[in-house]
């Protein structure tokens, strides 16, 4: 059994990570939620849609694509509300606690 000292960079979570958010999202020392893996905002939207619809294939239906595009466009045009957009050359989408909560509301209230 390993006796590991907790990483001082990772803080206690004030917002719970939902099951549809990638498991490698964590809160770092500058109070931002980020993904340990490189993932654009578009990829995050597709990932979430697949998680919500239990789609385990690498293919997305037209309905899935339209849902992800809808979420992506809202996030892209309102970064102060929904977090820091990550394009192809950025590491990942970043959230403050408030932005993550807003993002949860957007995802959960979009059919």
Secondary structure, 3 states (H helix, E strand, C coil): CCCCCCCCCCCCCCCCCCCCCCCCEEECCCCCEEECCCECHHHHHHHHHHHHHCCCCCCCCHHHHHHHHHHHHHHHHCHHHHCECCCCCCCECEECHHHHHHHHHHHHCCC
